[in-house]
Structure formats: structure tokens, C-alpha cells
């Protein structure tokens, strides 16, 4: 039987201040070596650093066939972020 959503936000949240480079862009959740779940907050500044590295130093910026990545299943975000952020050749 299909459930119907009857509650929730009807409009997008309104930001009360501008985002800064130090603000969290996304969170990676992992169990690490301890087996206890934890989240690591990734800042907007870290994403800019990653994009800069990808564009200037990374072999993934190459257009050669050897620069392609393959994932047999849906990759976790921290592995797929390169594919998401990398500009097309």
C-alpha cells in the first residue's frame, strides 16, 4: 500500500547568511576501523581545493582512455566526487 506524505517543508529553507568557505558542503559517513559510525564534514573550501587539484595536477584531468574510472556498483560519494566535480573533456 502506498504511503502519502502529509507533512514536511512546503518551500525551500531561507538562508539567513551567506555561505562561507568553512561551511559544510556534505558529510561522509564511515565506520572506520572502530566499527562505530561517524561522520566527517567536508567544507566548501575543501571542494575548491579538490577541483583546483583535479584541474592542474591530477592525471584524471587527462583525456586519455587510461584516465577513466570504473565502478562495478554505485560508488560511495567520496569515491564518486571526482566524477561529479570533474569538468567534461
N, C-alpha and C positions, 0 to 999 in steps of 0.2 A: 504494500500500500504506500503510495507516495505521500510524503510529509509536505506540509505547506509552511513556508517561512512567514511568520506573522509579526516578528519583532526585528529590530535592527536599525541601523542608521539609514535614514531616507535621503540624506545628502552627504557629500564628501565632507570630511572634517576641515575646519578652517584653521590654518596655521596662524599662531599668534606672534610669531617672529620668523625671521629669515633663517634658512638652514645655514650652518657653518661647516667648514671642512672637518671639524672634530665630531660632528653629529653622526650617529649610527646610520649606516645605509642598509645593512642587513645583518643577520645573526646566523652563524654556523653552529649547529648543534652536533655534539660528538660525545661519545662515551669515553674516548681516550683510552689510556692504559689502566685506569682505575675501575672502569666498568660503571662509573657513576656519571649520569648525563650532565653535561654542562654546555653553556653557550658562549661563543666568542663573538663579541661585537666588532664588526668591520666598519670603519669610518669612511666617509666620502673622500677624505684625503688619501686614504689607502687605495681606493679605487683609482683615483687620478694617478697615483704613483704607479699602479699596475698598468694602466693604459699607456703612460709615458714609456715604461719599460718595454711593453709589447711593441710599441711603435718605433723604438730606437735601438733596442738591443736584442730582442727575442728572436730566436730562429723561427718562431711561429708567424712572424711578420712576412716571411718568405712566401712566394707564390709557387714554390716547387712542390711536387707531389709529396715529398718527404715531410712537409710541414703539416700535413693533415693528421687529425687525431681520430681515433675510432673508439667508441664505447659500445660494448656488447649489450648494455642495458642503459637505462636512464642514469646519467652520471649525477653524483651529488653536486650541489651548487658550487662548492669550492673547486671542483674539477671542471665544471662547465662554464665558469665565469669567463675563462679565456675565450671560449667560443662565442659567448654572449657579447662581450665587450670588444672583441677584435673587429676592426672595420673590414669589409669585404675587399678582396684583392682588386 
